Amino acid sequence: MDHETCHHLLSSLSGYVDQDLGPEICAEIERHLAGCENCRIVIDTLRKTIDLYQVTAPETKMPDDVRQRLYARLELEDYGK
């Protein structure tokens, strides 16, 4: 197993799972995944975690007073109302 390639894959993991990477890097990652069970497990676990979160996470709304304090602290206009 090439640990250098695994390290490179892990640095691109989020972009790969979110499909935000170019086709060349995706092809490189998929070639690596074909021969690296440990990285396949990491990718599969991340995908399952994301799926579980999206299914089970309640939609929450930030209270107005918290939002106003946050925007004031960040010096933002009343963005996202």
VEXVEXPA-875361 format. One record per atom (N, C-alpha, C): atom name; residue number from 1; x, y, z. Coordinates in pm, whole numbers, padded with zeros to 5 digits. Layout:
residues N
<name->CA	resi->NUM	px->X	py->Y	pz->Z>
...
END
This chain:
residues 81
<name->N	resi->1	px->00086	py->-00117	pz->00000>
<name->CA	resi->1	px->00000	py->00000	pz->00000>
<name->C	resi->1	px->00090	py->00124	pz->00000>
<name->N	resi->2	px->00057	py->00220	pz->-00084>
<name->CA	resi->2	px->00134	py->00344	pz->-00096>
<name->C	resi->2	px->00073	py->00449	pz->-00004>
<name->N	resi->3	px->00136	py->00469	pz->00113>
<name->CA	resi->3	px->00080	py->00561	pz->00211>
<name->C	resi->3	px->00081	py->00705	pz->00163>
<name->N	resi->4	px->00175	py->00740	pz->00076>
<name->CA	resi->4	px->00179	py->00875	pz->00020>
<name->C	resi->4	px->00053	py->00902	pz->-00063>
<name->N	resi->5	px->00013	py->00803	pz->-00142>
<name->CA	resi->5	px->-00109	py->00817	pz->-00222>
<name->C	resi->5	px->-00231	py->00825	pz->-00130>
<name->N	resi->6	px->-00233	py->00745	pz->-00025>
<name->CA	resi->6	px->-00344	py->00750	pz->00071>
<name->C	resi->6	px->-00354	py->00889	pz->00133>
<name->N	resi->7	px->-00241	py->00945	pz->00171>
<name->CA	resi->7	px->-00241	py->01080	pz->00230>
<name->C	resi->7	px->-00295	py->01182	pz->00130>
<name->N	resi->8	px->-00253	py->01172	pz->00006>
<name->CA	resi->8	px->-00301	py->01263	pz->-00099>
<name->C	resi->8	px->-00452	py->01247	pz->-00118>
<name->N	resi->9	px->-00499	py->01123	pz->-00117>
<name->CA	resi->9	px->-00642	py->01097	pz->-00130>
<name->C	resi->9	px->-00720	py->01161	pz->-00016>
<name->N	resi->10	px->-00671	py->01145	pz->00106>
<name->CA	resi->10	px->-00743	py->01199	pz->00221>
<name->C	resi->10	px->-00751	py->01351	pz->00216>
<name->N	resi->11	px->-00652	py->01416	pz->00157>
<name->CA	resi->11	px->-00657	py->01562	pz->00147>
<name->C	resi->11	px->-00761	py->01607	pz->00045>
<name->N	resi->12	px->-00803	py->01517	pz->-00045>
<name->CA	resi->12	px->-00903	py->01551	pz->-00147>
<name->C	resi->12	px->-01037	py->01483	pz->-00120>
<name->N	resi->13	px->-01049	py->01421	pz->-00006>
<name->CA	resi->13	px->-01166	py->01339	pz->00024>
<name->C	resi->13	px->-01298	py->01414	pz->00015>
<name->N	resi->14	px->-01305	py->01528	pz->00076>
<name->CA	resi->14	px->-01429	py->01605	pz->00076>
<name->C	resi->14	px->-01470	py->01645	pz->-00065>
<name->N	resi->15	px->-01375	py->01695	pz->-00141>
<name->CA	resi->15	px->-01404	py->01734	pz->-00279>
<name->C	resi->15	px->-01447	py->01617	pz->-00363>
<name->N	resi->16	px->-01388	py->01500	pz->-00340>
<name->CA	resi->16	px->-01425	py->01381	pz->-00415>
<name->C	resi->16	px->-01569	py->01338	pz->-00383>
<name->N	resi->17	px->-01599	py->01330	pz->-00255>
<name->CA	resi->17	px->-01733	py->01287	pz->-00212>
<name->C	resi->17	px->-01839	py->01388	pz->-00259>
<name->N	resi->18	px->-01805	py->01517	pz->-00256>
<name->CA	resi->18	px->-01900	py->01621	pz->-00299>
<name->C	resi->18	px->-01902	py->01640	pz->-00450>
<name->N	resi->19	px->-01820	py->01565	pz->-00521>
<name->CA	resi->19	px->-01810	py->01571	pz->-00668>
<name->C	resi->19	px->-01769	py->01711	pz->-00714>
<name->N	resi->20	px->-01674	py->01771	pz->-00642>
<name->CA	resi->20	px->-01626	py->01905	pz->-00674>
<name->C	resi->20	px->-01488	py->01904	pz->-00740>
<name->N	resi->21	px->-01437	py->01786	pz->-00773>
<name->CA	resi->21	px->-01303	py->01776	pz->-00831>
<name->C	resi->21	px->-01312	py->01754	pz->-00982>
<name->N	resi->22	px->-01204	py->01786	pz->-01048>
<name->CA	resi->22	px->-01197	py->01764	pz->-01192>
<name->C	resi->22	px->-01188	py->01616	pz->-01226>
<name->N	resi->23	px->-01215	py->01583	pz->-01351>
<name->CA	resi->23	px->-01216	py->01442	pz->-01392>
<name->C	resi->23	px->-01081	py->01372	pz->-01377>
<name->N	resi->24	px->-00971	py->01446	pz->-01393>
<name->CA	resi->24	px->-00839	py->01383	pz->-01383>
<name->C	resi->24	px->-00812	py->01335	pz->-01241>
<name->N	resi->25	px->-00839	py->01421	pz->-01144>
<name->CA	resi->25	px->-00813	py->01383	pz->-01005>
<name->C	resi->25	px->-00911	py->01275	pz->-00960>
<name->N	resi->26	px->-01034	py->01280	pz->-01009>
<name->CA	resi->26	px->-01131	py->01175	pz->-00976>
<name->C	resi->26	px->-01085	py->01040	pz->-01030>
<name->N	resi->27	px->-01034	py->01039	pz->-01152>
<name->CA	resi->27	px->-00984	py->00915	pz->-01210>
<name->C	resi->27	px->-00866	py->00862	pz->-01130>
<name->N	resi->28	px->-00778	py->00951	pz->-01086>
<name->CA	resi->28	px->-00663	py->00911	pz->-01005>
<name->C	resi->28	px->-00710	py->00850	pz->-00873>
<name->N	resi->29	px->-00808	py->00914	pz->-00810>
<name->CA	resi->29	px->-00861	py->00864	pz->-00683>
<name->C	resi->29	px->-00927	py->00729	pz->-00704>
<name->N	resi->30	px->-01004	py->00714	pz->-00810>
<name->CA	resi->30	px->-01074	py->00588	pz->-00835>
<name->C	resi->30	px->-00975	py->00475	pz->-00864>
<name->N	resi->31	px->-00864	py->00505	pz->-00933>
<name->CA	resi->31	px->-00761	py->00403	pz->-00955>
<name->C	resi->31	px->-00702	py->00359	pz->-00820>
<name->N	resi->32	px->-00677	py->00456	pz->-00734>
<name->CA	resi->32	px->-00624	py->00423	pz->-00602>
<name->C	resi->32	px->-00725	py->00341	pz->-00522>
<name->N	resi->33	px->-00850	py->00381	pz->-00524>
<name->CA	resi->33	px->-00953	py->00310	pz->-00449>
<name->C	resi->33	px->-00969	py->00165	pz->-00494>
<name->N	resi->34	px->-00945	py->00141	pz->-00623>
<name->CA	resi->34	px->-00958	py->00005	pz->-00675>
<name->C	resi->34	px->-00861	py->-00091	pz->-00608>
<name->N	resi->35	px->-00747	py->-00039	pz->-00561>
<name->CA	resi->35	px->-00648	py->-00126	pz->-00500>
<name->C	resi->35	px->-00624	py->-00102	pz->-00352>
<name->N	resi->36	px->-00700	py->-00013	pz->-00290>
<name->CA	resi->36	px->-00674	py->00019	pz->-00149>
<name->C	resi->36	px->-00802	py->00004	pz->-00067>
<name->N	resi->37	px->-00812	py->-00108	pz->00000>
<name->CA	resi->37	px->-00932	py->-00135	pz->00079>
<name->C	resi->37	px->-00950	py->-00034	pz->00192>
<name->N	resi->38	px->-00841	py->00006	pz->00255>
<name->CA	resi->38	px->-00852	py->00101	pz->00367>
<name->C	resi->38	px->-00914	py->00233	pz->00321>
<name->N	resi->39	px->-00872	py->00285	pz->00208>
<name->CA	resi->39	px->-00928	py->00411	pz->00158>
<name->C	resi->39	px->-01073	py->00393	pz->00114>
<name->N	resi->40	px->-01106	py->00277	pz->00059>
<name->CA	resi->40	px->-01246	py->00250	pz->00024>
<name->C	resi->40	px->-01333	py->00253	pz->00148>
<name->N	resi->41	px->-01283	py->00197	pz->00257>
<name->CA	resi->41	px->-01358	py->00196	pz->00383>
<name->C	resi->41	px->-01378	py->00339	pz->00432>
<name->N	resi->42	px->-01275	py->00422	pz->00424>
<name->CA	resi->42	px->-01286	py->00561	pz->00467>
<name->C	resi->42	px->-01390	py->00635	pz->00384>
<name->N	resi->43	px->-01384	py->00619	pz->00252>
<name->CA	resi->43	px->-01480	py->00685	pz->00162>
<name->C	resi->43	px->-01622	py->00638	pz->00192>
<name->N	resi->44	px->-01641	py->00506	pz->00203>
<name->CA	resi->44	px->-01774	py->00451	pz->00230>
<name->C	resi->44	px->-01829	py->00499	pz->00363>
<name->N	resi->45	px->-01743	py->00505	pz->00464>
<name->CA	resi->45	px->-01786	py->00551	pz->00596>
<name->C	resi->45	px->-01827	py->00698	pz->00591>
<name->N	resi->46	px->-01748	py->00779	pz->00522>
<name->CA	resi->46	px->-01783	py->00921	pz->00509>
<name->C	resi->46	px->-01917	py->00939	pz->00438>
<name->N	resi->47	px->-01936	py->00867	pz->00329>
<name->CA	resi->47	px->-02064	py->00876	pz->00256>
<name->C	resi->47	px->-02182	py->00834	pz->00343>
<name->N	resi->48	px->-02166	py->00726	pz->00417>
<name->CA	resi->48	px->-02274	py->00679	pz->00505>
<name->C	resi->48	px->-02301	py->00781	pz->00615>
<name->N	resi->49	px->-02197	py->00841	pz->00669>
<name->CA	resi->49	px->-02214	py->00943	pz->00773>
<name->C	resi->49	px->-02291	py->01062	pz->00719>
<name->N	resi->50	px->-02255	py->01108	pz->00600>
<name->CA	resi->50	px->-02326	py->01221	pz->00537>
<name->C	resi->50	px->-02471	py->01185	pz->00513>
<name->N	resi->51	px->-02496	py->01066	pz->00460>
<name->CA	resi->51	px->-02634	py->01022	pz->00435>
<name->C	resi->51	px->-02716	py->01017	pz->00564>
<name->N	resi->52	px->-02657	py->00960	pz->00668>
<name->CA	resi->52	px->-02728	py->00953	pz->00797>
<name->C	resi->52	px->-02758	py->01091	pz->00851>
<name->N	resi->53	px->-02664	py->01181	pz->00841>
<name->CA	resi->53	px->-02685	py->01317	pz->00890>
<name->C	resi->53	px->-02798	py->01384	pz->00813>
<name->N	resi->54	px->-02798	py->01369	pz->00683>
<name->CA	resi->54	px->-02900	py->01436	pz->00601>
<name->C	resi->54	px->-03039	py->01380	pz->00629>
<name->N	resi->55	px->-03047	py->01253	pz->00663>
<name->CA	resi->55	px->-03175	py->01189	pz->00689>
<name->C	resi->55	px->-03226	py->01221	pz->00829>
<name->N	resi->56	px->-03136	py->01226	pz->00927>
<name->CA	resi->56	px->-03179	py->01236	pz->01066>
<name->C	resi->56	px->-03167	py->01375	pz->01127>
<name->N	resi->57	px->-03091	py->01463	pz->01067>
<name->CA	resi->57	px->-03070	py->01595	pz->01128>
<name->C	resi->57	px->-03195	py->01681	pz->01115>
<name->N	resi->58	px->-03244	py->01732	pz->01227>
<name->CA	resi->58	px->-03360	py->01820	pz->01218>
<name->C	resi->58	px->-03317	py->01955	pz->01160>
<name->N	resi->59	px->-03406	py->02013	pz->01086>
<name->CA	resi->59	px->-03377	py->02146	pz->01032>
<name->C	resi->59	px->-03394	py->02246	pz->01145>
<name->N	resi->60	px->-03293	py->02325	pz->01167>
<name->CA	resi->60	px->-03300	py->02422	pz->01275>
<name->C	resi->60	px->-03287	py->02562	pz->01218>
<name->N	resi->61	px->-03348	py->02654	pz->01287>
<name->CA	resi->61	px->-03341	py->02794	pz->01248>
<name->C	resi->61	px->-03270	py->02869	pz->01360>
<name->N	resi->62	px->-03175	py->02950	pz->01319>
<name->CA	resi->62	px->-03102	py->03029	pz->01417>
<name->C	resi->62	px->-03196	py->03136	pz->01472>
<name->N	resi->63	px->-03202	py->03150	pz->01604>
<name->CA	resi->63	px->-03286	py->03256	pz->01662>
<name->C	resi->63	px->-03243	py->03393	pz->01610>
<name->N	resi->64	px->-03340	py->03481	pz->01591>
<name->CA	resi->64	px->-03313	py->03613	pz->01533>
<name->C	resi->64	px->-03208	py->03691	pz->01611>
<name->N	resi->65	px->-03215	py->03688	pz->01744>
<name->CA	resi->65	px->-03118	py->03765	pz->01822>
<name->C	resi->65	px->-02976	py->03710	pz->01805>
<name->N	resi->66	px->-02961	py->03580	pz->01793>
<name->CA	resi->66	px->-02830	py->03519	pz->01772>
<name->C	resi->66	px->-02778	py->03557	pz->01634>
<name->N	resi->67	px->-02863	py->03550	pz->01533>
<name->CA	resi->67	px->-02825	py->03586	pz->01396>
<name->C	resi->67	px->-02781	py->03731	pz->01391>
<name->N	resi->68	px->-02854	py->03820	pz->01455>
<name->CA	resi->68	px->-02819	py->03962	pz->01454>
<name->C	resi->68	px->-02685	py->03987	pz->01521>
<name->N	resi->69	px->-02660	py->03921	pz->01634>
<name->CA	resi->69	px->-02530	py->03937	pz->01703>
<name->C	resi->69	px->-02416	py->03882	pz->01618>
<name->N	resi->70	px->-02439	py->03769	pz->01554>
<name->CA	resi->70	px->-02337	py->03709	pz->01468>
<name->C	resi->70	px->-02304	py->03801	pz->01351>
<name->N	resi->71	px->-02406	py->03851	pz->01283>
<name->CA	resi->71	px->-02383	py->03940	pz->01169>
<name->C	resi->71	px->-02314	py->04069	pz->01212>
<name->N	resi->72	px->-02352	py->04122	pz->01328>
<name->CA	resi->72	px->-02287	py->04243	pz->01378>
<name->C	resi->72	px->-02139	py->04215	pz->01407>
<name->N	resi->73	px->-02111	py->04101	pz->01466>
<name->CA	resi->73	px->-01973	py->04066	pz->01500>
<name->C	resi->73	px->-01890	py->04048	pz->01373>
<name->N	resi->74	px->-01950	py->03990	pz->01269>
<name->CA	resi->74	px->-01880	py->03967	pz->01143>
<name->C	resi->74	px->-01886	py->04089	pz->01051>
<name->N	resi->75	px->-01951	py->04194	pz->01098>
<name->CA	resi->75	px->-01967	py->04318	pz->01021>
<name->C	resi->75	px->-02033	py->04292	pz->00884>
<name->N	resi->76	px->-02140	py->04213	pz->00888>
<name->CA	resi->76	px->-02215	py->04181	pz->00767>
<name->C	resi->76	px->-02348	py->04258	pz->00770>
<name->N	resi->77	px->-02399	py->04280	pz->00651>
<name->CA	resi->77	px->-02534	py->04334	pz->00642>
<name->C	resi->77	px->-02629	py->04224	pz->00688>
<name->N	resi->78	px->-02755	py->04250	pz->00689>
<name->CA	resi->78	px->-02854	py->04151	pz->00732>
<name->C	resi->78	px->-02869	py->04048	pz->00621>
<name->N	resi->79	px->-02765	py->03975	pz->00596>
<name->CA	resi->79	px->-02755	py->03875	pz->00490>
<name->C	resi->79	px->-02830	py->03748	pz->00525>
<name->N	resi->80	px->-02902	py->03690	pz->00430>
<name->CA	resi->80	px->-02964	py->03561	pz->00451>
<name->C	resi->80	px->-03095	py->03562	pz->00525>
<name->N	resi->81	px->-03159	py->03675	pz->00532>
<name->CA	resi->81	px->-03287	py->03684	pz->00603>
<name->C	resi->81	px->-03395	py->03610	pz->00531>
END
